[in-house]
Amino acid sequence: MTPLGAPGGTPAPAGRLRAPVASRANALHPGAWWLWALGLAVAASRTSNPLLLGLVVGVAGYVVAVRRTDAPWARSYGAFVKLGLAVVGIRLVFSLLLGSPVPGAHLLVTLPEVPLPDWAQGIRIGGRVTAEQLVFALYDGLRLAALLICVGAANALANPSRLLKSLPGALYEVGVAVVVAMTFAPHLVQDVVRLRTARRLRGRPTGGVRALLRIGLPVLEGALERSVAVAASMDARGYGRTARVPAAVRRTTHVLTLGGLLGVCAGSYGLLAAQGAGYGLPLLVAGLLAAVAGLRLGGRRTVRTRYRPDRWGARAWLVAGSGVAVAALVTWSGAAVPGAMRPGVVPLTAPELPVWPALSVLVGLLPAFVAPVPEESVRP
């Protein structure tokens, strides 16, 4: 008998428990990864401390490194990291060229200033560049980059097809449209590569206008055939059939869904604002509950079944709960040390790492130990 938690029948070291190897039976629900990543993003939005932001990015990167698969969507994390670095660079360039309202005493350089008309007062191009304004722009850019990297972690860990399949019945049509749109582009690229390879093997040119026209026609024909096949399969599976629901239920669904979305928007704004933590979280929770109730009621009109639906098990609760815990703990502990969460730049001082918010961010490492291990990671 193999020890508890040994992946693939491989004996685990004595006294050490390991997460199981990922399979179809114990696959983690993709929604859990998104809740975990959004929790890290909320924590990143509550601070401009570069040390805490670097810790959030490190936690997200470590979990992605040990729990992502070899699937095509898992490669998107690097693109989000590059996008985040580009955002930091663009923010610094804008601050360098357009200036900043932050006063500074450490002058770095004076750029030629472009004279502007009177109606453009408050805007300048060029002029004095201080160390304080560049540090302020760096902090601001790092926060936005951390948000993008957290979203990239969710994209790299959550299977998009399974996530769309888990959508509630009220969003069934949207999910089908997104699936068709997501599968169209990869098939189109595969057809182009296949036809260009075939022409190259036959000794025919693959570049130029004539080759493009000869390749484009078969590609469009194949796309049309696939569209007809998808439409036929959707019709055979009863797509578009709706059940009759009372008018009162429809009105209640609209009120709950619209009110819930407004509550989510207001709550998200409160969490992102500097002084909105007191009302942001209650509004966000109330909006989510109302939106879920509206989507639940709206799903009654859609008659459909799911083949092998994803289960929300104990590991999904732990992964999602770790993200929610990070957001709540950072928001709560940050209220005790507001100066360390948002270090000032006037006067220019080195940022300090607050202990309790840093320990709160480390809770986000829990998925690296409880989420199922990808099969690629345990191959000999």
C-alpha positions as CSV (number, residue, x, y, z in Angstrom):
1,M,0.0,0.0,0.0
2,T,1.3,3.4,-1.0
3,P,1.5,6.2,1.7
4,L,-1.2,8.8,1.8
5,G,-0.9,11.4,-0.9
6,A,1.7,9.6,-3.0
7,P,1.1,10.7,-6.6
8,G,0.7,8.1,-9.3
9,G,1.5,5.3,-6.9
10,T,5.0,6.6,-6.1
11,P,5.8,6.3,-2.4
12,A,6.0,9.6,-0.6
13,P,8.7,10.4,1.9
14,A,8.0,9.5,5.4
15,G,6.1,12.1,7.4
16,R,5.3,14.2,4.3
17,L,1.9,14.6,2.8
18,R,1.7,15.5,-0.9
19,A,-1.2,16.8,-3.0
20,P,-2.5,14.1,-5.4
21,V,-1.7,14.1,-9.1
22,A,-4.3,16.0,-11.1
23,S,-6.9,13.9,-13.0
24,R,-10.4,14.4,-14.4
25,A,-11.9,13.1,-11.1
26,N,-10.0,15.5,-8.8
27,A,-9.5,18.5,-11.1
28,L,-9.7,21.8,-9.3
29,H,-12.6,24.0,-10.3
30,P,-11.4,26.9,-12.5
31,G,-13.5,29.3,-10.5
32,A,-11.3,28.6,-7.5
33,W,-8.2,29.8,-9.3
34,W,-10.0,33.1,-10.3
35,L,-11.2,33.8,-6.8
36,W,-7.6,33.2,-5.5
37,A,-6.1,35.5,-8.1
38,L,-8.7,38.2,-7.6
39,G,-8.0,38.1,-3.8
40,L,-4.3,38.7,-4.6
41,A,-5.3,41.5,-6.9
42,V,-7.4,43.2,-4.2
43,A,-4.4,43.0,-1.9
44,A,-2.2,44.5,-4.5
45,S,-4.7,47.4,-5.0
46,R,-4.6,48.3,-1.3
47,T,-0.9,49.2,-1.3
48,S,1.7,51.0,-3.3
49,N,4.6,49.6,-1.2
50,P,7.0,48.1,-3.8
51,L,8.1,45.4,-1.3
52,L,4.6,44.2,-0.7
53,L,3.8,44.4,-4.4
54,G,6.9,42.3,-5.2
55,L,5.8,39.8,-2.5
56,V,2.3,39.5,-4.2
57,V,3.9,39.0,-7.6
58,G,6.3,36.4,-6.1
59,V,3.5,34.5,-4.5
60,A,1.5,34.4,-7.7
61,G,4.6,33.4,-9.7
62,Y,5.5,30.6,-7.4
63,V,2.0,29.1,-7.5
64,V,2.0,29.3,-11.3
65,A,5.4,27.7,-11.5
66,V,4.5,24.7,-9.5
67,R,0.8,24.2,-10.6
68,R,0.4,25.2,-14.2
69,T,0.3,22.6,-17.0
70,D,1.7,22.4,-20.5
71,A,-1.6,23.5,-22.0
72,P,-1.5,26.4,-24.5
73,W,-3.4,28.8,-22.2
74,A,-0.8,28.2,-19.4
75,R,1.8,30.0,-21.5
76,S,0.0,33.3,-21.2
77,Y,1.6,34.1,-17.8
78,G,4.9,35.3,-19.4
79,A,2.9,37.6,-21.7
80,F,1.2,39.2,-18.7
81,V,4.5,39.7,-17.0
82,K,5.9,41.4,-20.1
83,L,2.8,43.5,-20.3
84,G,3.2,44.5,-16.6
85,L,6.8,45.6,-17.3
86,A,5.7,47.6,-20.3
87,V,3.1,49.3,-18.2
88,V,5.7,50.3,-15.6
89,G,7.9,51.7,-18.4
90,I,5.1,53.6,-20.1
91,R,4.1,55.1,-16.7
92,L,7.7,56.3,-16.1
93,V,7.9,57.8,-19.6
94,F,4.6,59.7,-19.2
95,S,5.8,61.0,-15.9
96,L,9.0,62.1,-17.5
97,L,7.4,63.9,-20.4
98,L,4.2,65.2,-18.9
99,G,5.3,65.9,-15.4
100,S,3.6,65.2,-12.1
101,P,1.8,67.2,-9.4
102,V,4.1,65.7,-6.8
103,P,6.5,68.3,-5.6
104,G,10.2,67.4,-5.3
105,A,13.5,68.8,-4.1
106,H,15.8,66.4,-5.8
107,L,16.1,67.7,-9.4
108,L,17.4,65.2,-11.9
109,V,17.1,66.9,-15.2
110,T,15.3,69.8,-16.8
111,L,13.8,69.0,-20.2
112,P,12.8,71.6,-22.8
113,E,9.3,72.7,-22.0
114,V,6.7,73.1,-24.8
115,P,4.6,76.3,-24.4
116,L,0.9,75.6,-24.3
117,P,-2.1,78.0,-24.7
118,D,-3.9,79.4,-21.7
119,W,-6.8,77.0,-22.0
120,A,-4.4,74.1,-21.3
121,Q,-3.4,75.4,-17.9
122,G,-2.4,72.6,-15.5
123,I,-0.9,70.6,-18.3
124,R,2.8,70.8,-19.3
125,I,5.1,68.9,-21.6
126,G,8.7,68.8,-20.5
127,G,10.1,70.9,-17.7
128,R,11.6,69.8,-14.4
129,V,12.0,66.1,-13.6
130,T,12.5,65.2,-9.9
131,A,13.4,62.0,-8.2
132,E,10.2,62.2,-6.2
133,Q,7.9,62.3,-9.2
134,L,9.7,59.3,-10.8
135,V,9.5,57.3,-7.6
136,F,5.8,58.1,-7.3
137,A,5.2,57.0,-11.0
138,L,7.2,53.8,-10.3
139,Y,5.0,52.9,-7.3
140,D,1.9,53.6,-9.3
141,G,3.1,51.5,-12.3
142,L,4.1,48.6,-10.1
143,R,0.7,48.4,-8.6
144,L,-1.0,48.2,-12.0
145,A,1.6,45.7,-13.1
146,A,0.9,43.5,-10.1
147,L,-2.8,43.6,-10.9
148,L,-2.1,42.4,-14.5
149,I,0.2,39.7,-13.3
150,C,-2.5,38.4,-10.9
151,V,-5.0,38.2,-13.8
152,G,-2.3,36.5,-15.8
153,A,-1.9,33.9,-13.1
154,A,-5.6,33.1,-13.2
155,N,-5.4,32.8,-17.0
156,A,-2.4,30.4,-16.8
157,L,-4.0,28.1,-14.1
158,A,-7.7,28.0,-15.0
159,N,-8.9,26.0,-18.0
160,P,-10.9,28.5,-20.1
161,S,-13.1,25.9,-21.7
162,R,-14.0,24.4,-18.3
163,L,-14.6,27.8,-16.9
164,L,-17.1,28.6,-19.6
165,K,-18.8,25.3,-19.2
166,S,-19.3,26.2,-15.5
167,L,-21.2,29.3,-16.3
168,P,-24.8,29.5,-15.0
169,G,-27.7,28.8,-17.3
170,A,-28.5,32.4,-17.7
171,L,-25.2,33.0,-19.4
172,Y,-25.4,29.9,-21.6
173,E,-25.7,31.8,-24.9
174,V,-22.7,34.0,-24.0
175,G,-20.7,31.0,-23.1
176,V,-21.4,29.3,-26.4
177,A,-20.5,32.4,-28.4
178,V,-17.2,32.8,-26.5
179,V,-16.3,29.1,-27.0
180,V,-16.9,29.4,-30.8
181,A,-14.8,32.6,-30.9
182,M,-12.0,31.0,-28.9
183,T,-11.9,27.9,-31.2
184,F,-12.2,29.7,-34.5
185,A,-8.8,31.5,-34.4
186,P,-6.6,28.5,-33.5
187,H,-8.3,26.4,-36.2
188,L,-7.7,29.2,-38.7
189,V,-4.0,29.4,-37.8
190,Q,-3.7,25.6,-38.1
191,D,-5.3,25.6,-41.5
192,V,-2.9,28.3,-42.8
193,V,0.1,26.4,-41.4
194,R,-1.1,23.2,-42.9
195,L,-1.7,24.6,-46.4
196,R,1.6,26.5,-46.4
197,T,3.4,23.3,-45.5
198,A,1.6,21.4,-48.2
199,R,2.6,24.1,-50.8
200,R,6.2,24.1,-49.7
201,L,6.4,20.3,-50.0
202,R,5.0,20.6,-53.6
203,G,7.7,23.2,-54.4
204,R,5.2,26.0,-54.8
205,P,5.8,29.5,-53.4
206,T,4.2,30.4,-50.0
207,G,4.7,34.1,-50.2
208,G,3.2,36.9,-52.3
209,V,-0.3,37.9,-53.3
210,R,-0.9,34.9,-55.6
211,A,0.0,32.4,-52.9
212,L,-2.1,34.3,-50.3
213,L,-5.1,34.1,-52.6
214,R,-4.6,30.4,-53.2
215,I,-4.3,29.7,-49.5
216,G,-7.1,32.0,-48.4
217,L,-9.8,30.3,-50.3
218,P,-9.3,26.8,-48.8
219,V,-9.0,28.4,-45.4
220,L,-12.3,30.3,-45.7
221,E,-13.9,27.1,-47.1
222,G,-12.8,25.1,-44.1
223,A,-14.0,27.8,-41.7
224,L,-17.4,27.8,-43.4
225,E,-17.6,24.0,-43.2
226,R,-16.8,24.0,-39.5
227,S,-19.4,26.7,-38.9
228,V,-22.0,24.6,-40.6
229,A,-21.0,21.6,-38.5
230,V,-21.1,23.5,-35.3
231,A,-24.5,24.9,-36.1
232,A,-25.8,21.4,-37.0
233,S,-24.4,19.9,-33.7
234,M,-25.9,22.8,-31.7
235,D,-29.3,22.3,-33.3
236,A,-29.1,18.5,-32.7
237,R,-28.4,19.2,-29.0
238,G,-31.4,21.4,-28.6
239,Y,-29.6,24.7,-28.4
240,G,-31.9,27.7,-28.1
241,R,-34.8,25.8,-26.3
242,T,-36.2,27.8,-23.4
243,A,-38.7,27.0,-20.7
244,R,-41.6,29.1,-19.8
245,V,-41.2,31.1,-16.6
246,P,-43.7,33.5,-14.9
247,A,-43.5,37.2,-15.6
248,A,-42.8,37.9,-11.9
249,V,-39.8,35.6,-11.9
250,R,-38.4,37.4,-15.0
251,R,-38.8,40.8,-13.4
252,T,-37.3,39.6,-10.2
253,T,-34.4,38.2,-12.1
254,H,-33.7,41.5,-13.9
255,V,-33.9,43.5,-10.7
256,L,-31.5,41.1,-8.8
257,T,-29.0,40.9,-11.6
258,L,-28.9,44.6,-12.4
259,G,-28.8,45.6,-8.7
260,G,-26.1,43.0,-8.0
261,L,-23.9,44.2,-10.8
262,L,-24.3,47.8,-9.6
263,G,-23.4,46.7,-6.1
264,V,-20.3,44.8,-7.4
265,C,-19.2,47.9,-9.3
266,A,-19.7,50.2,-6.3
267,G,-18.0,47.7,-4.0
268,S,-15.0,47.2,-6.3
269,Y,-14.6,51.0,-6.5
270,G,-14.7,51.2,-2.7
271,L,-12.0,48.6,-2.4
272,L,-9.8,50.3,-4.9
273,A,-10.3,53.7,-3.4
274,A,-8.1,54.9,-0.7
275,Q,-10.9,55.5,1.9
276,G,-13.5,53.1,0.7
277,A,-12.6,49.9,2.6
278,G,-15.4,50.5,5.1
279,Y,-18.3,50.3,2.7
280,G,-16.6,48.6,-0.3
281,L,-16.5,45.0,1.1
282,P,-20.1,44.9,2.3
283,L,-21.4,46.4,-1.0
284,L,-19.3,43.9,-2.9
285,V,-20.6,40.9,-0.9
286,A,-24.2,42.1,-1.2
287,G,-23.8,42.7,-4.9
288,L,-22.3,39.3,-5.5
289,L,-25.1,37.6,-3.5
290,A,-27.8,39.5,-5.4
291,A,-26.1,38.8,-8.8
292,V,-25.8,35.1,-8.0
293,A,-29.5,34.9,-7.0
294,G,-30.5,36.7,-10.2
295,L,-28.4,34.3,-12.4
296,R,-29.8,31.4,-10.5
297,L,-33.4,32.5,-11.3
298,G,-32.4,33.4,-14.8
299,G,-31.1,29.9,-15.4
300,R,-34.6,28.4,-15.1
301,R,-35.4,29.5,-18.7
302,T,-32.5,27.5,-20.1
303,V,-33.2,23.8,-20.4
304,R,-29.8,22.1,-20.6
305,T,-27.6,19.4,-19.0
306,R,-23.9,19.3,-18.2
307,Y,-21.8,16.3,-19.1
308,R,-19.4,15.5,-16.2
309,P,-19.7,18.9,-14.4
310,D,-16.8,20.1,-12.4
311,R,-17.2,19.6,-8.6
312,W,-16.4,22.3,-6.1
313,G,-14.6,20.2,-3.5
314,A,-12.6,20.8,-0.4
315,R,-9.4,21.7,-2.2
316,A,-11.3,24.3,-4.3
317,W,-12.6,25.8,-1.0
318,L,-9.1,26.0,0.3
319,V,-7.7,27.7,-2.8
320,A,-10.5,30.2,-3.1
321,G,-10.5,30.8,0.6
322,S,-6.8,31.6,0.6
323,G,-7.3,34.3,-1.9
324,V,-10.3,35.8,0.0
325,A,-8.3,35.6,3.2
326,V,-5.4,37.4,1.6
327,A,-7.7,40.3,0.5
328,A,-9.4,40.5,3.9
329,L,-6.2,40.2,6.0
330,V,-4.3,42.8,4.0
331,T,-7.2,45.2,4.1
332,W,-7.6,44.7,7.8
333,S,-3.9,44.8,8.8
334,G,-3.2,47.7,6.4
335,A,-5.6,49.9,8.4
336,A,-3.2,49.6,11.4
337,V,-0.1,50.7,9.4
338,P,-1.4,53.0,6.6
339,G,2.0,54.7,6.3
340,A,3.8,51.5,5.5
341,M,1.1,50.4,3.0
342,R,1.4,53.7,1.0
343,P,4.9,55.0,1.6
344,G,5.3,58.7,0.9
345,V,7.8,60.2,-1.6
346,V,8.0,63.6,0.0
347,P,10.4,63.5,1.7
348,L,12.0,60.7,-0.3
349,T,12.6,57.7,2.0
350,A,13.1,54.0,1.5
351,P,10.0,51.9,1.9
352,E,9.6,49.5,4.9
353,L,8.1,46.0,4.8
354,P,5.2,45.8,7.2
355,V,5.2,42.5,9.0
356,W,1.5,41.6,9.3
357,P,0.5,42.6,5.7
358,A,3.5,40.5,4.5
359,L,2.4,37.5,6.5
360,S,-1.1,38.0,5.2
361,V,0.1,37.8,1.6
362,L,2.0,34.6,2.3
363,V,-1.4,32.9,2.9
364,G,-1.7,33.0,-0.8
365,L,0.9,30.2,-1.1
366,L,-1.6,27.7,0.1
367,P,-2.6,26.5,-3.4
368,A,1.0,25.5,-4.0
369,F,0.5,22.7,-1.4
370,V,-3.1,21.7,-1.6
371,A,-4.0,22.0,-5.4
372,P,-3.5,18.8,-7.4
373,V,-0.1,18.4,-9.0
374,P,-0.1,18.5,-12.8
375,E,0.8,15.2,-14.4
376,E,3.6,16.8,-16.3
377,S,5.4,17.7,-13.0
378,V,5.6,14.1,-11.8
379,R,6.7,12.4,-15.0
380,P,10.1,10.7,-14.6
